[in-house]
């Protein structure tokens, strides 16, 4: 589970990361990463719209993304703020595929 200290909860924080963050696009998700100079804990936010599917499907996708992010908290730079937006294709993607895309975007292997 992703601890509260590692979650983005305010709408203004979501907007800030999406507007000024570095974007990485995959087949199933899009991520935005903004890094600050202070050593605050890395934080994650998730956007899963109704285009992804029913409430059950959206919650499943969100839980998968949270679990993947919880495993990557120690691997990314402190002070990072990450917003992950699930695309409609994420509803049918296996866990391993989502994990690979998130890891690729957060470790900078997308260049």
ABEGO torsion letter per residue (X at the ends): XBBAAABBABAAAAAAAAAABBBBBBAABBBBBBBBABABBBBBBBBBBAAAEBAAAAAAAAAAAAAAAAAAAAABBBGBBBBBBBBAAAAABBAAAAAAAAAAAAAGAAX
